[in-house]
Amino acid sequence: MGVRSAVILSKTLLGKEAMSQTNIETMSFEQAYGELEETVQKLETGNLPLEEALSLYQRGMALATYCNLQLDQAELRIKMLIPSGELVDFDEV
């Protein structure tokens, strides 16, 4: 599944409200991961009204889906660069 498909799926499953702040599809991995970390910190405080907590949770799930897909695509690109298709431990290179 591509990034675009995951974002569309997130919109469908989580609602457009979860995607309204910033379009996740246009974010870099670092931006999305940073926002995900902030979202988790806010949720961990536990001092949020229910609706705000639910909205943050939905946004966090969309961000996590996007970040996971970005990592999966990076892994595939690395596998294509390595002739044997096996992952190489970069510490040993």
Stockholm file with secondary structure:
# STOCKHOLM 1.0

chainA/1-93         MGVRSAVILSKTLLGKEAMSQTNIETMSFEQAYGELEETVQKLETGNLPLEEALSLYQRGMALATYCNLQLDQAELRIKMLIPSGELVDFDEV
#=GR chainA/1-93 SS CCHHHHHHHHHHHHCGGGGSSSCGGGSCHHHHHHHHHHHHHHHHHCCSCHHHHHHHHHHHHHHHHHHHHHHHHHHHHHHHHSTTCCCCCTTTC
#=GC SS_cons        CCHHHHHHHHHHHHCGGGGSSSCGGGSCHHHHHHHHHHHHHHHHHCCSCHHHHHHHHHHHHHHHHHHHHHHHHHHHHHHHHSTTCCCCCTTTC
//
